[in-house]
Amino acid sequence: MTGVNKQYRNTPLALYIGLLCSSALYSQASSAQEQQNTDKNAEAAIEVMTVTAQKRVQNLMEVPVAIDSISAKDLEETNSVLLGDIADYTPGFKFSKDAVAQATATMRGVSSSNISTGGDPSVAIFYDDVYLPRAAQSVLFADMQRIEILKGPQGTLFGKNAAAGVVSMVPNAPEQSEEAFLKATLGDYGLKRFEGMANTSLSDQFAVRINALSNQRDSYIDNVYKSYQGEVLGNANHQAARIATLWTPSQSTKIQFSYDYDDMDQGYSPAIGLSPYAYSMNPLDRTIENDVIDGHERRDMDAWTLKINHEFNSDWSGKLISSKRQWQVSGRDDADGTADKTRYLDTINFEDSDIFYNELQLNYSHDKLNYVGGITYSKENVHQTTTLDITADTIARLTSDNLNQMLGGALQQAGIPPQAVGLPIDHIWKPADWANVLSILAMMDPSVAGLLQQLGAAPFSPELAAAISATGDLTYQLVGGGLGIAEIFGPSNAGKLWSEDISNNGVFNSYGIYSDVDYQYNDQWGFTGGLRYSRDEKDFSWDIRERSFGASLPSLTEFLFPLVTNLKASKDWSKLTGRGVVRFQPDADQLWFLSFSTGYKSGGYDSLDPASAANPYAPEAVKNIELGYKAELWQSVRLQTSIYNMDLTDRQRSVSSKRPGDGVAVPIIINGDQDIRGMELIIDWQATSALKLGLVTEYRKTESNWQQFYNGDGDLVTDTEKDSSADAYTLTADWTPDWAFGDGQWKVHVDYVYEENTRADDPDLLAIARQIPAYFADSKNLNARISWQSNSDHWEVAVYGKNLTDNATTGGIGGFAAAVLGTPITSLNPPRTAGVEVKYQF
């Protein structure tokens, strides 16, 4: 990013907003304003920001795309190290803050589940010009130059999976200079963050840049389960390092080679239980009792990247990008939020994947015409094993529920109230409950009546419960075998784990060819147009086999998923996407643009649903119409605003579903159509030479129509038309006071982040949500940072505070076990935190 000083004067903000309605008014006022600026030439400036959103270096304000650029200074002042940290400062963009390896990006309300390796995200994320697949998207901001966020479909230049937008992370490249820094950040909850960077020029042609970042923090949640032995749930332990070399064999050729390393070994995001079986039903207690076995989230990832830039002449240039990235991911999380062994459910996700990404790009720039075109190819090899673990105690509970339904229905048909004979029971391993079941079965089945006679106990008698206790598993084995219900087994199996795996393997080949032309017709009018052809080929397989617990109970071979042996599927999808943009510049400081663009996300397979082999989910297609306005008014205000209408066809969505015959609810992918209309606004106002104010806001309304599906309760959902809205804003202030003490420069940064909570309007609201006030709370975060930098620029010291008002909000309520086990879970935002930073620049 570069800076260019401009002169400007102070003008009331209300006047700015009023003049936005008419560029003509601005044009009439600008000449008078320029004359006044001539008399005032000691004011500060708004920095010019350069981006590469259109595959070429441009001024942010001259790009006819809705784009935000987050600078390195912005990252430092907001204490941001992951994509989830910057989401509050970018309208229309969200990123998961809980999980790292299974994080999800959301752009203008469009997101995709990242649990299925057979699918793709709707928001494409790039690091150093290289595409990052699902589990590799969340990386630490080590020595980052800027982050560009492009909103709306970007299919022309960025290809598949840019249906809703693109995030491009741009790290600093090696330079022909000598610089280095060390930085330490310490804070409450055991925060220890250390970062270092060194850049050196080994010769006139060769430079090296090395950086490393370590981020460690204790959990915000206290797990009081005494026998827990995994990683501390909710802690952070993440490291990253990078070495990059730059060789300049000639003035026209630059060759960069880099190696990136990323290692994470931490506890999974805590499952905060909201059921009567959890430690507390109030998530604000920040205390849980989770009994997950070896809860963790781990990722070991590295990448090699080669980039060659060559200028053929003053008009033509080219770029070659080739990268190989590989990662192993392992995560195990508590899905029930309790320490109740009869409601135990955990999930394990293991991935071992890699991607080989290549792009050859050609650029032309001469006079009024700019052109960029190229070809891309990537090959992704994926392996994922998803494991669902439940205890035998949990299977017995689910069997109890099934018996309640089966016997209760039979009794009602016979005119007998189920409550009159002890239904519903709680758990069949309780002798009194099992005695009630046997007594009811004896009313219907003479063989069971004969069994009770052999036990010497009458139906519904205390002696029957005593006989059950004395005979252990015998009655369970006899009745289970007689009824052909393998899920009826005795309490000697207590504590055993029943695990079912789904193993998936895939090979994904992706091809693309694109061309984009920008033509400046005259000083005011210009046009951009481009097309891209994308083709995706996917080979995918499922393998679900009998597990060890079935060996001790041979008749119980499956409970959660049907057995499938090496089921294979193959399919390809292709799409032509494009964009057309008309822009009008009434003067050098204003830009209007009207664009129509399309985007595409490949179809795919549901890794947890073998039925998708025959019925893969459809590709996601997006059409977007957008009107935008960008301006630098009076050289003191930078404004970006846009209104848009996005039409999504076959939007891919993850839902928790328990279809007929399923043991528990699992996430599956469904398709639907959405119409999204919204407005986004960014204003930066340099109020005085020492004070800069900012506003970021958005409003969005969404209409959705989803295909029918079975929900987590096993009920068919046919009412699939939904409406929703969202409203959010962020206010920022940066003040550089002329304080006389400290022999340096002071800066105060304050931001306030607000997001409206609209959950009360949700027609699918769970009843338990009404008991959780924080579930309906608006998000209101006040953050501040005060920094001092020495006049020599060597030292910088800062103190910061985040969420200073300790505002508490929860995440969504649900989980795999919410319906079948009555154990919904949620998450909680970080509490008030504070810390100190010390940086030394060599």
C-alpha positions in Angstrom: 0.0 0.0 0.0 1.3 3.5 -0.9 0.4 6.9 0.5 0.0 10.2 -1.3 -0.5 13.4 0.6 -3.6 15.4 -0.3 -4.8 18.7 1.1 -8.4 19.1 2.4 -10.4 21.1 4.9 -13.0 20.3 7.5 -16.7 20.0 6.4 -19.7 19.0 8.4 -20.5 15.3 8.0 -24.2 16.1 7.4 -23.3 18.1 4.4 -21.2 15.2 3.0 -24.2 12.9 3.2 -26.5 15.4 1.7 -24.3 16.0 -1.2 -23.9 12.3 -1.9 -27.4 12.4 -3.4 -26.3 14.6 -6.3 -22.9 14.5 -8.0 -23.9 17.6 -9.9 -24.1 19.6 -6.6 -20.6 18.2 -5.7 -19.2 19.3 -9.1 -20.5 22.9 -8.6 -19.1 23.1 -5.1 -15.7 21.5 -5.9 -14.2 24.6 -7.7 -15.0 26.8 -4.7 -13.6 24.2 -2.3 -10.4 23.9 -4.3 -9.9 27.6 -4.0 -10.3 27.4 -0.2 -7.9 24.5 -0.1 -5.3 26.7 -1.8 -5.3 28.9 1.3 -5.1 25.9 3.7 -2.3 23.6 2.9 -1.3 22.2 6.3 -4.0 19.5 6.7 -3.6 15.7 6.8 -4.5 13.3 4.0 -6.5 10.2 3.4 -4.1 7.6 2.2 -4.4 6.2 -1.4 -5.0 2.4 -1.2 -3.8 0.2 -4.1 -5.3 -3.3 -4.7 -4.9 -6.1 -7.2 -8.6 -7.2 -7.3 -8.7 -7.1 -11.1 -5.3 -8.9 -11.5 -3.5 -5.6 -11.9 -2.4 -2.8 -9.5 -5.1 -0.1 -9.2 -6.3 2.6 -6.9 -9.0 1.2 -4.8 -11.3 4.1 -5.6 -10.9 3.5 -9.4 -12.0 -0.2 -9.3 -15.7 -0.7 -10.3 -16.2 -3.5 -7.8 -17.5 -3.5 -4.3 -14.2 -4.1 -2.5 -12.7 -3.5 1.0 -9.0 -3.4 1.7 -7.8 -4.1 5.2 -4.2 -2.8 5.7 -1.5 -4.1 7.9 -2.1 -1.1 10.2 -5.8 -1.9 10.4 -4.9 -5.5 11.4 -2.6 -4.2 14.1 -5.0 -1.6 15.5 -7.9 -4.2 15.7 -5.6 -6.9 17.1 -6.6 -9.2 14.3 -4.7 -12.4 13.5 -7.4 -14.5 11.7 -10.1 -13.8 9.2 -12.8 -14.1 11.9 -11.2 -11.1 13.6 -11.7 -8.7 10.7 -15.2 -9.7 9.8 -16.6 -7.0 12.1 -15.0 -4.3 10.1 -16.2 -5.3 6.6 -19.9 -5.0 5.6 -21.3 -8.2 4.2 -18.5 -10.5 5.3 -18.4 -13.0 8.1 -16.0 -15.8 9.0 -16.3 -18.4 11.7 -14.6 -17.5 15.0 -15.0 -20.9 16.7 -13.4 -23.6 14.6 -10.3 -23.1 12.4 -10.0 -26.2 10.2 -13.8 -26.3 9.6 -14.4 -22.5 9.5 -17.0 -21.1 7.1 -16.8 -17.8 5.1 -20.1 -15.9 4.5 -20.5 -13.1 2.0 -23.7 -11.1 1.8 -25.5 -13.9 3.7 -24.2 -16.7 1.5 -22.2 -19.5 3.0 -21.6 -23.2 2.7 -21.0 -26.0 5.2 -17.4 -26.9 5.4 -18.0 -30.3 6.9 -18.3 -32.2 3.6 -15.1 -32.8 1.7 -17.2 -33.6 -1.4 -18.3 -30.0 -1.7 -16.8 -26.5 -2.1 -17.2 -23.2 -0.3 -19.3 -20.4 -1.9 -16.6 -17.8 -1.0 -13.2 -18.3 -2.7 -10.2 -17.5 -0.5 -6.7 -16.9 -1.9 -3.4 -16.6 -0.2 -0.6 -15.0 -2.2 -2.6 -15.5 -5.4 -3.2 -19.2 -4.7 -6.6 -20.8 -4.1 -7.2 -22.3 -0.6 -9.6 -25.2 -0.3 -12.0 -25.8 2.6 -9.9 -26.9 5.5 -6.9 -24.7 4.5 -8.8 -21.3 4.5 -8.1 -20.0 7.9 -4.4 -19.0 8.2 -2.6 -16.7 10.6 -1.9 -13.1 9.5 1.9 -13.4 9.7 3.6 -10.3 8.1 0.5 -9.5 6.0 0.5 -6.5 3.7 -3.3 -6.3 3.2 -6.4 -8.3 2.8 -8.8 -7.6 -0.1 -12.5 -8.6 0.2 -14.4 -8.5 -3.1 -18.2 -8.8 -2.7 -20.6 -10.4 -5.1 -19.9 -13.0 -7.8 -16.3 -12.9 -9.1 -16.5 -15.8 -11.5 -14.7 -14.1 -14.4 -11.3 -13.5 -12.8 -11.3 -16.0 -9.9 -13.3 -18.9 -11.3 -15.2 -21.5 -9.5 -16.4 -21.1 -5.9 -16.4 -17.3 -6.2 -20.1 -17.4 -6.4 -20.6 -15.0 -3.5 -17.3 -13.2 -3.3 -13.5 -13.5 -2.9 -11.1 -12.9 -0.1 -7.5 -12.3 -1.2 -4.7 -12.3 1.5 -1.6 -10.6 0.3 1.6 -11.2 2.3 4.6 -8.9 2.1 7.0 -9.9 -0.6 10.8 -9.8 -0.2 12.4 -6.4 -1.0 15.8 -5.0 -1.8 16.1 -3.5 1.7 17.2 -4.2 5.2 14.4 -4.4 7.8 13.3 -6.5 10.8 11.0 -6.4 13.8 10.2 -8.3 16.9 6.8 -8.1 18.6 5.3 -9.5 21.7 1.6 -9.3 22.9 0.6 -10.4 26.3 -2.9 -10.4 27.7 -5.4 -11.9 30.1 -6.6 -15.5 29.6 -3.0 -16.4 29.2 -2.6 -14.7 25.9 1.0 -15.0 24.6 1.6 -13.9 21.0 5.1 -13.5 19.5 6.0 -12.4 16.0 9.2 -11.7 14.2 10.2 -10.7 10.7 13.5 -10.1 8.9 14.1 -8.9 5.3 17.6 -8.7 3.8 19.1 -8.1 0.4 21.9 -10.6 -0.2 22.8 -9.0 -3.5 21.5 -6.6 -6.1 19.5 -9.5 -7.5 18.5 -11.6 -4.5 16.4 -10.8 -1.4 15.0 -13.0 1.4 12.2 -12.4 3.8 11.4 -14.6 6.9 8.6 -14.3 9.4 7.1 -16.3 12.2 4.0 -15.9 14.4 3.0 -17.9 17.5 -0.5 -17.4 19.1 -1.4 -19.1 22.4 -4.4 -18.4 24.7 -6.3 -20.1 27.4 -10.0 -20.9 27.1 -12.8 -18.5 27.8 -14.8 -21.4 29.1 -14.2 -23.5 32.2 -14.7 -27.3 31.8 -15.3 -28.8 35.2 -15.5 -32.4 34.1 -12.8 -34.0 36.4 -11.9 -36.9 34.2 -11.4 -34.9 31.0 -8.0 -35.7 29.3 -8.0 -34.0 26.0 -6.7 -30.5 24.9 -8.4 -27.7 26.9 -11.6 -27.0 25.0 -11.5 -23.5 23.5 -7.9 -22.7 24.0 -5.7 -21.5 21.1 -2.3 -22.9 20.1 -1.4 -21.9 16.5 1.9 -21.2 14.8 2.9 -20.1 11.3 6.1 -19.3 9.5 7.1 -18.3 6.0 10.3 -17.9 4.1 10.3 -16.2 0.7 13.1 -15.5 -1.7 13.1 -13.0 -4.6 15.5 -13.3 -7.5 15.6 -10.6 -10.1 17.8 -11.9 -12.9 16.9 -8.9 -15.1 14.9 -5.7 -14.9 12.0 -7.5 -16.7 11.9 -10.7 -14.7 11.1 -11.4 -11.1 11.1 -15.0 -9.6 9.7 -15.5 -6.1 9.8 -18.8 -4.3 8.2 -19.3 -0.9 7.5 -21.9 1.7 4.7 -21.6 4.2 4.3 -23.6 7.4 1.2 -23.7 9.6 0.7 -25.8 12.7 -2.3 -25.9 15.0 -2.8 -28.1 18.1 -5.5 -26.9 20.3 -8.8 -27.8 22.0 -12.0 -27.8 19.9 -14.6 -25.1 20.4 -16.5 -25.9 23.6 -20.1 -27.2 23.2 -22.1 -25.2 25.8 -25.0 -27.4 26.8 -28.5 -25.9 27.1 -30.3 -29.0 28.4 -31.4 -30.0 31.9 -28.6 -32.6 31.7 -25.8 -30.0 31.1 -23.9 -28.3 33.9 -25.9 -25.1 33.5 -28.6 -23.9 31.2 -27.2 -20.4 31.4 -24.3 -20.0 28.9 -23.3 -16.8 30.5 -21.9 -18.9 33.4 -19.0 -19.8 31.0 -18.9 -23.2 32.7 -19.5 -26.5 31.1 -19.1 -30.2 31.9 -18.0 -31.8 28.7 -16.9 -35.5 28.7 -15.7 -35.8 25.1 -12.8 -38.2 24.8 -9.6 -36.5 23.7 -11.3 -33.3 22.4 -8.9 -31.5 20.0 -8.5 -29.6 16.8 -5.2 -30.1 14.9 -3.9 -29.2 11.5 -0.4 -29.7 10.1 -0.1 -27.8 6.8 2.7 -26.6 4.5 2.9 -25.1 1.0 5.5 -24.4 -1.7 4.8 -21.6 -4.2 6.6 -20.4 -7.3 5.7 -17.1 -8.9 7.4 -15.7 -12.0 6.6 -12.2 -13.3 8.0 -11.1 -16.7 7.6 -7.9 -18.7 7.9 -8.7 -22.4 7.8 -5.0 -23.3 6.1 -1.8 -22.1 2.7 -3.2 -23.1 2.8 -6.9 -22.4 3.6 -8.8 -19.3 2.9 -12.3 -17.9 2.7 -14.2 -14.6 3.1 -17.9 -13.8 1.9 -19.2 -10.4 2.4 -22.8 -9.3 1.8 -24.1 -5.8 1.5 -27.3 -3.9 -0.2 -27.3 -0.5 -0.9 -30.3 1.7 -2.5 -30.6 5.1 -3.6 -33.1 7.7 -6.6 -32.2 9.9 -8.0 -34.0 13.0 -10.8 -32.7 15.1 -12.9 -34.3 17.8 -15.7 -32.3 19.5 -18.4 -32.8 22.1 -21.8 -32.9 20.4 -24.1 -33.2 23.4 -22.7 -30.6 25.9 -23.1 -32.9 28.9 -21.3 -35.4 31.0 -24.2 -37.9 30.8 -23.0 -41.2 29.5 -26.5 -42.1 28.3 -26.4 -39.0 26.1 -22.9 -39.2 24.8 -22.2 -38.2 21.2 -18.9 -37.0 19.7 -17.8 -36.5 16.1 -14.3 -36.9 14.7 -13.1 -35.4 11.5 -9.9 -36.5 9.9 -8.6 -35.2 6.6 -5.4 -35.9 4.6 -5.5 -33.8 1.4 -3.4 -31.8 -1.0 -3.9 -29.4 -3.9 -1.7 -28.6 -6.9 -2.7 -25.1 -8.2 -1.5 -23.4 -11.4 -2.3 -20.2 -13.2 -0.7 -18.7 -16.3 -1.7 -15.1 -16.8 -1.2 -12.6 -19.6 -1.6 -8.8 -19.2 -1.7 -6.0 -21.8 -1.9 -2.3 -21.0 -1.7 0.5 -23.6 -3.4 3.9 -23.7 -7.2 3.2 -23.2 -7.1 -0.5 -23.3 -6.3 -3.0 -20.5 -6.5 -6.8 -20.9 -6.0 -9.7 -18.6 -6.4 -13.3 -19.6 -5.2 -16.7 -18.5 -5.7 -20.3 -17.9 -5.9 -22.2 -14.5 -5.6 -25.8 -13.5 -5.8 -27.4 -10.1 -5.9 -31.0 -8.9 -7.1 -31.8 -5.4 -6.7 -35.2 -3.8 -8.9 -35.5 -0.7 -9.4 -38.1 2.0 -11.8 -37.7 4.8 -12.9 -40.0 7.6 -15.9 -38.9 9.6 -16.6 -40.8 12.8 -19.6 -40.6 15.0 -19.1 -42.1 18.5 -21.9 -42.9 20.9 -21.8 -45.1 24.0 -23.8 -48.3 24.4 -25.5 -46.4 27.1 -26.7 -43.9 24.5 -27.9 -46.6 22.2 -29.9 -48.1 25.1 -31.5 -44.6 25.7 -32.5 -44.2 22.0 -33.9 -47.8 22.1 -35.9 -46.7 25.2 -37.4 -43.8 23.2 -38.3 -46.2 20.3 -39.9 -48.6 22.7 -41.9 -45.8 24.3 -43.3 -44.9 20.8 -43.9 -48.5 19.8 -45.6 -49.7 23.0 -47.4 -46.4 23.6 -49.0 -46.6 20.1 -50.1 -50.2 20.7 -51.6 -49.4 24.1 -53.5 -46.4 22.7 -55.0 -48.6 20.0 -56.1 -51.0 22.7 -57.7 -48.1 24.6 -55.1 -48.2 27.5 -53.5 -44.9 28.5 -49.7 -45.4 28.4 -49.3 -43.5 31.6 -51.4 -46.0 33.4 -48.8 -48.7 32.9 -45.6 -46.7 33.6 -44.9 -45.2 30.2 -42.8 -43.4 29.1 -39.8 -45.1 30.6 -36.4 -43.3 31.0 -33.8 -46.0 30.3 -34.2 -49.7 29.7 -31.1 -50.4 31.9 -33.0 -49.2 34.9 -34.5 -52.4 36.3 -37.9 -50.8 37.2 -38.2 -49.3 33.7 -37.2 -52.6 32.0 -39.7 -54.4 34.3 -42.5 -52.1 32.9 -41.5 -52.9 29.4 -41.5 -56.6 30.0 -44.9 -56.4 31.8 -46.4 -54.5 28.8 -44.9 -57.0 26.3 -46.3 -59.8 28.4 -49.8 -58.4 27.7 -49.1 -58.7 24.0 -46.8 -61.6 23.6 -47.3 -65.0 25.3 -43.6 -65.8 25.0 -42.7 -62.8 27.2 -45.4 -63.8 29.7 -43.8 -67.3 29.8 -40.4 -65.6 30.5 -41.9 -63.8 33.5 -43.2 -67.1 34.8 -39.8 -68.6 34.6 -38.4 -65.7 36.6 -41.1 -66.3 39.2 -42.3 -62.7 39.0 -45.7 -61.2 38.1 -46.1 -58.3 35.7 -45.6 -54.9 37.3 -44.4 -56.5 40.6 -41.3 -55.3 42.6 -40.1 -58.9 42.4 -39.7 -58.5 38.6 -37.3 -55.6 39.0 -35.3 -57.6 41.5 -35.2 -60.6 39.2 -33.9 -58.4 36.3 -31.1 -57.1 38.5 -30.2 -60.6 39.5 -30.1 -62.1 36.0 -27.9 -59.3 34.4 -28.1 -59.4 30.6 -30.3 -62.5 30.3 -33.7 -60.9 29.9 -32.3 -58.3 27.4 -30.8 -61.1 25.3 -33.9 -63.2 25.2 -36.3 -60.4 24.5 -34.0 -58.7 21.9 -33.4 -61.9 20.1 -37.1 -62.9 20.2 -38.3 -59.5 18.9 -35.4 -59.2 16.4 -34.3 -55.9 17.9 -30.5 -56.0 18.0 -30.4 -52.6 19.8 -31.8 -54.3 22.9 -28.8 -55.5 24.9 -27.8 -55.6 28.5 -26.0 -53.2 30.9 -22.8 -55.2 30.9 -22.0 -53.2 27.8 -22.1 -49.9 29.7 -19.3 -47.5 28.8 -18.5 -49.2 25.5 -18.2 -47.0 22.4 -20.2 -47.6 19.3 -18.4 -45.9 16.4 -19.3 -45.7 12.8 -17.0 -44.3 10.2 -17.6 -42.9 6.8 -14.4 -42.8 4.7 -14.3 -40.7 1.6 -11.8 -40.4 -1.1 -11.9 -37.9 -4.0 -9.9 -36.6 -6.9 -11.1 -33.2 -8.2 -9.7 -31.7 -11.4 -10.6 -28.1 -12.2 -9.9 -26.2 -15.4 -10.5 -22.6 -16.4 -9.8 -20.1 -19.2 -10.7 -16.4 -18.9 -10.4 -13.1 -20.6 -11.3 -9.6 -19.3 -11.1 -6.4 -21.2 -11.2 -2.8 -19.8 -11.7 0.0 -22.2 -11.7 3.8 -21.4 -13.9 5.3 -24.0 -13.2 8.9 -23.0 -12.3 10.9 -19.9 -15.7 10.0 -18.3 -17.0 6.8 -19.7 -15.4 3.3 -19.6 -16.4 -0.3 -19.9 -15.2 -3.6 -18.5 -16.3 -7.0 -19.8 -15.1 -10.5 -19.4 -15.9 -14.2 -19.8 -14.7 -17.4 -18.1 -15.2 -21.0 -18.9 -14.9 -23.4 -15.9 -15.0 -27.1 -15.8 -14.9 -29.4 -12.8 -14.4 -33.1 -12.7 -15.0 -35.0 -9.5 -14.4 -38.7 -8.6 -15.7 -39.5 -5.2 -16.2 -42.6 -3.0 -17.9 -43.8 0.2 -16.8 -46.7 2.4 -18.9 -47.6 5.6 -18.0 -50.8 7.3 -19.0 -52.8 10.4 -17.2 -51.7 13.6 -15.7 -53.7 16.5 -18.7 -53.3 18.8 -20.7 -55.3 16.3 -18.4 -58.2 16.7 -19.5 -58.7 20.3 -23.1 -58.3 19.2 -23.1 -59.8 15.7 -26.7 -58.9 15.0 -26.0 -55.2 15.5 -24.0 -54.2 12.5 -25.3 -50.7 11.8 -27.0 -48.0 13.8 -26.1 -44.6 12.4 -25.4 -45.3 8.7 -26.1 -48.1 6.3 -23.2 -50.3 5.4 -21.6 -49.4 2.1 -18.5 -50.9 0.6 -16.4 -48.7 -1.8 -19.3 -46.9 -3.5 -17.9 -44.8 -6.3 -19.3 -41.9 -8.3 -18.1 -39.5 -11.0 -19.5 -36.4 -12.6 -18.4 -33.2 -14.2 -19.9 -29.8 -14.3 -19.1 -26.8 -16.5 -20.2 -23.2 -16.6 -19.7 -20.0 -18.6 -19.6 -17.0 -16.3 -18.9 -13.3 -17.0 -19.3 -9.7 -16.2 -20.1 -6.4 -17.8 -19.5 -3.1 -16.1 -20.2 0.4 -17.3 -18.5 3.2 -15.3 -18.9 7.0 -15.3 -16.5 9.4 -13.8 -17.9 13.0 -13.7 -14.4 14.1 -12.4 -11.2 12.6 -11.1 -12.7 12.2 -7.6 -15.9 10.4 -8.4 -16.9 7.0 -9.9 -20.3 5.6 -10.7 -20.6 2.0 -11.9 -23.4 -0.3 -13.0 -22.5 -4.0 -13.2 -24.0 -7.4 -14.1 -22.0 -10.4 -13.1 -22.4 -14.1 -12.7 -20.7 -16.7 -10.5 -20.6 -20.4 -10.2 -19.8 -23.1 -7.6 -19.3 -26.6 -8.7 -21.8 -29.3 -7.8 -20.6 -32.1 -5.6 -21.2 -35.0 -3.3 -22.3 -35.2 0.3 -19.6 -37.0 2.2 -22.1 -38.1 4.8 -24.8 -39.2 2.4 -24.0 -42.1 0.0 -27.4 -41.5 -1.7 -25.8 -38.4 -3.3 -23.7 -40.8 -5.5 -26.8 -41.2 -7.6 -28.1 -37.7 -6.9 -25.2 -35.2 -6.5 -26.3 -31.8 -5.4 -26.5 -29.2 -8.2 -24.1 -26.5 -9.0 -24.7 -23.1 -7.4 -25.3 -20.3 -9.9 -25.4 -16.5 -9.0 -26.6 -13.5 -11.0 -25.9 -10.0 -9.5 -26.9 -6.5 -10.6 -25.1 -3.7 -8.7 -25.1 0.0 -8.7 -22.1 1.6 -7.0 -20.6 5.0 -6.2 -17.1 5.9 -5.0 -15.8 9.3 -4.2 -13.2 11.4 -2.5 -15.1 14.5 -1.4 -13.2 17.6 -0.6 -10.1 15.5 -0.2 -11.3 14.7 3.3 -13.9 12.0 2.8 -13.6 8.7 1.1 -17.0 7.1 0.4 -17.9 3.7 -1.1 -21.5 2.6 -1.4 -23.5 0.1 -3.4 -26.9 -1.4 -3.8 -27.3 -4.9 -5.2 -29.7 -7.7 -6.1 -28.3 -11.2 -6.0 -30.3 -14.1 -7.5 -29.0 -17.5 -6.4 -30.1 -20.7 -8.1 -29.5 -24.1 -6.4 -27.8 -22.5 -3.4 -26.2 -25.3 -1.4 -27.1 -25.4 2.3 -26.2 -27.7 5.2 -29.1 -28.9 7.5 -29.3 -31.3 10.3 -31.5 -34.2 9.1 -32.8 -37.5 10.6 -34.4 -39.4 7.7 -36.5 -42.5 8.2 -34.3 -45.3 9.4 -31.5 -43.0 10.6 -30.3 -43.5 14.2 -29.4 -39.8 14.8 -29.5 -36.6 12.9 -26.5 -35.8 10.6 -25.7 -32.8 8.4 -26.7 -33.1 4.8 -26.7 -30.8 1.8 -29.9 -29.5 0.2 -30.5 -27.0 -2.6 -32.7 -23.9 -2.8 -33.2 -20.6 -4.5 -32.5 -17.2 -2.8 -33.1 -13.6 -3.7 -30.8 -11.2 -1.8 -31.2 -7.4 -1.9 -28.9 -5.2 0.1 -27.0 -1.9 0.6 -23.4 -1.4 1.8 -21.7 1.9 2.8 -18.2 2.8 3.9 -17.2 6.3 4.9 -13.8 7.5 6.0 -13.7 11.2 7.2 -10.5 13.0 8.0 -12.3 15.4 10.4 -9.1 17.2 11.4 -5.4 16.6 10.9 -5.5 14.6 14.1 -8.9 12.9 13.9 -10.2 10.4 11.4 -13.7 8.9 11.7 -15.2 5.9 9.9 -18.5 4.3 9.3 -19.1 0.8 7.9 -22.7 -0.4 7.5 -24.9 -2.8 5.6 -28.6 -3.8 5.3 -29.7 -7.0 3.7 -33.0 -8.7 3.0 -33.2 -12.3 1.9 -36.0 -14.4 0.5 -35.4 -18.2 0.3 -37.2 -21.2 -1.0 -35.6 -24.5 -0.1 -36.3 -28.1 -1.1 -38.1 -30.3 1.3 -36.1 -32.2 3.9 -36.3 -34.2 7.1 -35.3 -32.1 10.1 -33.4 -33.2 13.2 -36.6 -34.5 14.7 -37.3 -36.7 11.7 -40.2 -34.6 10.5 -40.6 -33.7 6.9 -40.2 -30.0 6.4 -42.5 -28.7 3.6 -42.8 -25.1 4.7 -39.5 -24.0 3.1 -40.1 -20.4 2.1 -38.3 -18.1 4.5 -37.6 -14.3 4.7 -34.9 -12.7 6.8 -33.1 -9.4 7.2 -29.8 -8.2 8.7 -28.6 -4.8 9.8 -25.1 -4.0 11.1 -22.7 -1.1 11.4 -19.2 -0.3 12.7 -18.0 3.1 13.9 -14.3 3.9 14.1 -12.2 6.8 15.4 -8.5 7.3 15.2 -7.0 10.2 17.1 -3.3 11.3 17.0 -3.0 13.9 19.8 -0.1 16.2 20.0 0.9 15.1 23.5 4.1 16.7 24.7 5.2 13.8 26.9 6.9 10.5 26.0 9.2 11.8 23.2 7.1 10.1 20.5 3.8 9.9 18.7 0.6 8.9 20.3 -2.5 7.3 18.7 -5.9 6.4 20.1 -8.1 3.9 18.2 -11.7 3.2 19.2 -14.3 1.2 17.4 -17.8 0.2 18.1 -19.3 -2.8 16.4 -23.1 -3.3 16.3 -25.0 -6.2 14.7 -28.8 -6.5 15.0 -30.2 -9.8 16.3 -33.2 -10.9 14.3 -33.6 -14.4 15.7 -36.9 -13.6 17.4 -38.4 -13.5 13.9 -37.2 -17.1 13.0 -40.2 -19.3 12.3 -38.1 -22.4 13.2 -37.1 -21.1 16.6 -36.5 -23.8 19.2 -38.5 -23.6 22.4 -35.4 -23.8 24.5 -34.2 -20.5 22.9 -36.9 -18.5 24.8 -35.1 -19.4 28.0 -31.8 -18.0 26.9 -31.9 -14.1 26.9 -28.4 -13.8 25.4 -29.6 -15.7 22.3 -31.7 -12.6 21.4 -29.1 -10.0 22.4 -27.7 -7.6 19.8 -24.0 -7.7 19.3 -22.4 -4.5 20.7 -18.7 -4.6 21.0 -16.6 -1.6 22.1 -12.9 -1.9 21.5 -10.0 0.5 22.1 -6.2 0.7 21.6 -3.7 3.4 22.8 -0.3 3.2 21.2 3.0 5.2 21.5 5.7 5.1 18.8 9.2 6.6 19.5 10.4 9.4 17.3 13.1 7.1 16.0 10.4 4.7 14.9 12.2 1.8 16.7 9.9 1.3 19.6 6.1 0.9 19.7 4.1 0.2 22.8 0.3 -0.3 23.0 -2.4 -1.3 25.4 -5.7 -2.5 24.1 -9.1 -3.7 25.3 -11.7 -5.7 23.4 -15.4 -6.0 24.2 -14.9 -3.4 26.9 -18.6 -3.5 28.0 -18.5 -7.3 28.3 -21.4 -7.8 25.9 -22.5 -11.4 25.8 -24.1 -13.1 22.7 -24.5 -16.7 21.8 -24.2 -18.6 18.6 -26.9 -20.7 17.0 -28.7 -23.4 19.0 -28.6 -27.0 17.7 -26.2 -29.8 17.2 -26.4 -33.4 16.1 -27.9 -34.5 19.4 -30.3 -31.7 19.9 -33.4 -33.6 18.7 -32.7 -37.2 19.4 -31.0 -36.8 22.8 -32.6 -33.6 23.9 -29.2 -31.9 24.3 -29.0 -28.7 22.2 -25.7 -26.8 22.4 -24.5 -23.3 21.6 -21.4 -21.2 21.6 -20.5 -17.9 23.3 -18.6 -14.8 22.2 -15.3 -13.9 23.9 -15.6 -11.8 27.1 -13.9 -8.6 27.9 -10.1 -9.0 27.3 -7.1 -6.7 27.6 -3.4 -6.8 26.8 -0.2 -5.0 26.1 1.9 -5.0 22.9 5.6 -4.2 22.5 7.3 -4.0 19.1 10.9 -3.2 18.2 11.7 -2.2 14.6 15.4 -2.7 13.7 
